Amino acid sequence: MTDFKSSGSADNESRDYVPGMYHKEKPNIQERIEKVFNDWQLVRKLGKSEAKKQFPVICFSRKIGVGALEVADILSNKIGYHVIDREIMEYLASRKGGDDGLAELIDEHCLSEMEDIFAMRFGVKSYAQNEYSLLLFRAIFSFAALGPAIFVGRGAHLILPREQVLAVRLTCSNAFRMTRIARMLNISEFDAFSRLKELDEEQQRFFKRVYNIEEGAPEEYDITINRDFFRDPVQIAETVKTAFFQKFGCQAAVSSC
């Protein structure tokens, strides 16, 4: 992908926006994945009832630049679920001869029917040839089976059992996300628009290649929130939390209720 550079000052030339970016600093991808697995393994070792519980999941679908990861992180702190973002899923789907222990853990927790779902939805030929999609789907199914999870991006809601998913669509106008990205990176709105156009095209290619769809249908989602009218990420997280517990009740609770 072409590097995006501001036409502004030299101080901004190295600044780039990638989906999910809003932290100034965050742990590297290996540390984040390790923390997720270590937390879930600790629950299992302690013999807690949560280790055997099948939790429902929350899946965020979003326009690039809308701020979904920020909302997901706030929601995570409210309900005790791990955030599985695009970066984590991409890392696991793209691994080539990586960490054997991690690969074993994923394969161990991958639902046995996942391969059948893949072949039935996308065809046996696609199943045999599309290694990236297979690894991506394995990662998604594995995280959903391991413990309470919030997925951000990569179409997780399209393949997980629908009765176990709260599917949330975050949308906004181009003006909203241009302003947000320009402010975040201290660049012009023109530069922000150019970068978002690249990312939109990349997202469209991904969904066409992996799911063979142009764009998501409105009926795929339980709720849709327009950030032009709901600006506060804390309030949005609270809205999603309320909808989640209304849909799933005690099944969604990390602790007994």
C-alpha positions as CSV (number, residue, x, y, z in Angstrom):
1,M,0.0,0.0,0.0
2,T,1.2,3.5,-0.8
3,D,2.5,5.4,2.2
4,F,0.2,8.3,3.1
5,K,2.1,11.6,3.7
6,S,0.7,14.9,4.6
7,S,1.4,17.9,2.3
8,G,2.0,19.9,5.5
9,S,5.1,20.3,7.6
10,A,8.0,17.9,7.7
11,D,7.0,17.0,11.3
12,N,3.9,15.2,9.8
13,E,5.6,13.4,6.9
14,S,6.1,10.1,8.8
15,R,2.6,10.1,10.2
16,D,0.2,7.5,8.8
17,Y,-3.3,6.3,9.7
18,V,-4.1,2.6,9.9
19,P,-7.5,1.2,10.8
20,G,-7.8,0.9,14.6
21,M,-5.3,3.6,15.3
22,Y,-6.1,6.0,18.1
23,H,-3.6,5.2,20.9
24,K,-0.4,7.2,20.9
25,E,1.3,4.1,22.2
26,K,0.1,0.5,22.7
27,P,1.8,-2.9,23.3
28,N,3.1,-4.7,20.3
29,I,1.0,-7.3,18.6
30,Q,2.8,-10.3,20.2
31,E,2.4,-8.9,23.7
32,R,-1.3,-8.2,23.1
33,I,-2.0,-11.7,21.8
34,E,0.0,-13.3,24.6
35,K,-2.0,-11.3,27.2
36,V,-5.3,-12.6,25.8
37,F,-4.2,-16.2,25.8
38,N,-2.5,-16.0,29.2
39,D,-5.6,-14.5,30.8
40,W,-7.8,-17.2,29.3
41,Q,-5.4,-20.0,30.4
42,L,-5.3,-18.6,33.9
43,V,-9.1,-18.9,34.1
44,R,-8.9,-22.5,33.0
45,K,-6.1,-23.4,35.5
46,L,-8.1,-21.8,38.3
47,G,-11.0,-24.1,37.3
48,K,-13.4,-21.2,37.1
49,S,-16.9,-22.0,35.7
50,E,-16.3,-19.3,33.1
51,A,-13.7,-21.5,31.5
52,K,-16.4,-24.0,30.4
53,K,-19.0,-21.3,29.5
54,Q,-19.8,-20.5,25.9
55,F,-20.0,-16.7,25.8
56,P,-21.9,-14.7,23.2
57,V,-19.7,-12.2,21.3
58,I,-19.9,-8.6,20.1
59,C,-18.8,-7.9,16.5
60,F,-18.2,-4.4,15.4
61,S,-18.4,-3.6,11.7
62,R,-17.4,-0.1,10.7
63,K,-16.5,2.5,8.2
64,I,-12.8,3.1,8.3
65,G,-12.0,6.0,10.6
66,V,-15.2,6.0,12.5
67,G,-13.5,5.1,15.8
68,A,-14.8,1.6,16.5
69,L,-11.7,0.4,18.4
70,E,-11.9,3.2,20.8
71,V,-15.5,2.3,21.5
72,A,-14.6,-1.4,21.8
73,D,-11.8,-0.7,24.3
74,I,-14.2,1.4,26.5
75,L,-16.8,-1.4,26.3
76,S,-14.1,-4.0,27.2
77,N,-13.4,-2.2,30.4
78,K,-17.1,-2.1,31.2
79,I,-17.9,-5.8,30.7
80,G,-14.5,-7.6,31.0
81,Y,-14.3,-8.9,27.5
82,H,-11.1,-9.0,25.4
83,V,-10.9,-6.9,22.3
84,I,-9.8,-8.9,19.2
85,D,-9.1,-6.2,16.6
86,R,-8.1,-6.3,12.9
87,E,-4.4,-6.2,13.8
88,I,-4.6,-9.4,15.9
89,M,-6.7,-11.3,13.3
90,E,-4.4,-10.2,10.5
91,Y,-1.3,-11.3,12.4
92,L,-2.7,-14.8,13.0
93,A,-4.2,-15.1,9.5
94,S,-0.8,-14.2,7.9
95,R,1.5,-16.3,10.0
96,K,3.9,-18.5,8.1
97,G,5.7,-21.0,10.2
98,G,5.3,-18.8,13.2
99,D,4.9,-19.7,16.9
100,D,4.2,-23.4,17.1
101,G,2.7,-23.1,20.5
102,L,0.3,-20.4,19.4
103,A,-0.7,-22.4,16.3
104,E,-1.4,-25.4,18.5
105,L,-3.5,-23.4,20.8
106,I,-5.6,-22.0,18.0
107,D,-6.1,-25.4,16.4
108,E,-7.0,-26.9,19.7
109,H,-9.8,-24.4,20.3
110,C,-11.0,-24.1,16.7
111,L,-14.5,-25.5,16.4
112,S,-14.5,-28.7,14.5
113,E,-17.4,-27.6,12.3
114,M,-15.5,-24.5,11.1
115,E,-14.1,-26.3,8.0
116,D,-17.6,-27.5,7.1
117,I,-19.0,-24.0,7.4
118,F,-16.1,-22.6,5.3
119,A,-16.6,-25.2,2.5
120,M,-20.4,-24.9,2.5
121,R,-20.4,-21.1,2.3
122,F,-17.5,-20.5,0.0
123,G,-17.2,-23.8,-1.9
124,V,-14.8,-26.7,-1.7
125,K,-12.5,-25.2,-4.3
126,S,-12.2,-21.9,-2.4
127,Y,-11.7,-23.9,0.9
128,A,-8.8,-25.8,-0.6
129,Q,-7.1,-22.8,-2.2
130,N,-7.6,-19.9,0.2
131,E,-5.1,-20.4,3.0
132,Y,-5.4,-16.9,4.2
133,S,-9.2,-17.1,4.7
134,L,-8.9,-20.5,6.4
135,L,-6.4,-19.1,8.9
136,L,-8.5,-16.0,9.4
137,F,-11.6,-18.0,10.1
138,R,-9.7,-20.4,12.4
139,A,-8.5,-17.4,14.4
140,I,-12.0,-15.9,14.7
141,F,-13.6,-19.2,15.7
142,S,-10.8,-19.9,18.2
143,F,-11.1,-16.6,20.0
144,A,-14.9,-17.0,20.1
145,A,-14.5,-20.4,21.6
146,L,-11.8,-19.5,24.1
147,G,-13.7,-16.9,26.1
148,P,-15.6,-13.6,26.1
149,A,-14.5,-11.5,23.1
150,I,-15.3,-8.3,21.2
151,F,-14.3,-8.4,17.5
152,V,-13.5,-5.3,15.6
153,G,-13.6,-5.7,11.8
154,R,-12.7,-8.5,9.3
155,G,-16.3,-9.6,9.0
156,A,-16.4,-11.8,12.1
157,H,-20.2,-11.5,12.3
158,L,-20.6,-13.1,8.9
159,I,-19.2,-16.5,9.9
160,L,-19.9,-16.9,13.7
161,P,-23.2,-18.5,14.7
162,R,-25.6,-15.6,14.4
163,E,-27.6,-16.6,17.5
164,Q,-24.4,-16.0,19.6
165,V,-23.5,-12.6,18.1
166,L,-24.5,-9.0,18.8
167,A,-23.6,-7.4,15.4
168,V,-23.0,-3.6,15.7
169,R,-22.5,-1.3,12.7
170,L,-20.8,2.0,13.4
171,T,-21.2,4.5,10.5
172,C,-20.7,8.2,9.9
173,S,-20.4,10.8,7.1
174,N,-17.2,11.3,5.2
175,A,-17.0,14.7,6.8
176,F,-17.0,13.2,10.3
177,R,-14.1,10.8,9.6
178,M,-12.1,13.3,7.6
179,T,-12.2,15.7,10.5
180,R,-11.4,13.0,13.0
181,I,-8.4,11.7,11.1
182,A,-7.1,15.2,10.2
183,R,-7.2,16.2,13.9
184,M,-5.7,12.9,15.0
185,L,-2.7,13.2,12.7
186,N,-2.5,16.9,12.5
187,I,-2.9,16.9,8.7
188,S,-5.2,18.6,6.2
189,E,-8.7,17.2,5.5
190,F,-7.6,16.8,1.9
191,D,-4.8,14.5,2.9
192,A,-7.2,12.6,5.3
193,F,-9.7,12.2,2.5
194,S,-7.0,10.7,0.2
195,R,-5.9,8.2,2.8
196,L,-9.5,7.2,3.7
197,K,-10.2,6.6,0.0
198,E,-7.3,4.2,-0.2
199,L,-8.4,2.4,2.9
200,D,-12.0,2.2,1.7
201,E,-10.9,0.6,-1.5
202,E,-8.7,-1.9,0.4
203,Q,-11.6,-2.8,2.6
204,Q,-13.8,-3.4,-0.4
205,R,-11.2,-5.6,-2.0
206,F,-10.9,-7.6,1.3
207,F,-14.7,-8.3,1.5
208,K,-14.9,-9.2,-2.1
209,R,-12.0,-11.6,-1.9
210,V,-12.8,-13.2,1.4
211,Y,-16.6,-13.1,1.6
212,N,-17.5,-12.4,-2.1
213,I,-19.7,-9.4,-1.1
214,E,-19.6,-5.8,-2.1
215,E,-21.0,-4.3,1.1
216,G,-22.9,-5.4,4.2
217,A,-26.7,-5.5,4.1
218,P,-28.5,-3.5,6.9
219,E,-30.3,-6.7,8.1
220,E,-27.0,-8.2,9.1
221,Y,-26.8,-6.0,12.1
222,D,-28.7,-5.9,15.4
223,I,-28.0,-2.2,15.8
224,T,-26.5,0.6,13.7
225,I,-25.1,3.8,15.3
226,N,-24.4,6.9,13.3
227,R,-21.5,8.8,14.9
228,D,-22.5,12.1,13.4
229,F,-25.3,12.1,16.0
230,F,-23.8,10.0,18.7
231,R,-20.3,11.5,19.2
232,D,-19.4,10.4,22.7
233,P,-17.6,7.0,22.6
234,V,-18.4,6.3,26.2
235,Q,-22.1,6.8,25.6
236,I,-21.9,4.5,22.5
237,A,-20.2,1.8,24.6
238,E,-22.9,2.1,27.2
239,T,-25.6,1.8,24.5
240,V,-24.0,-1.4,23.1
241,K,-23.6,-2.8,26.6
242,T,-27.3,-2.3,27.3
243,A,-28.2,-4.0,24.0
244,F,-25.9,-6.9,24.6
245,F,-27.3,-7.7,28.0
246,Q,-30.9,-7.2,26.8
247,K,-30.2,-9.7,24.1
248,F,-28.3,-12.3,26.1
249,G,-29.0,-11.7,29.7
250,C,-26.8,-13.6,32.2
251,Q,-25.2,-15.6,29.4
252,A,-23.2,-12.5,28.6
253,A,-21.9,-11.9,32.1
254,V,-18.3,-12.8,32.9
255,S,-19.2,-13.3,36.6
256,S,-22.3,-15.0,38.0
257,C,-25.5,-13.0,37.9
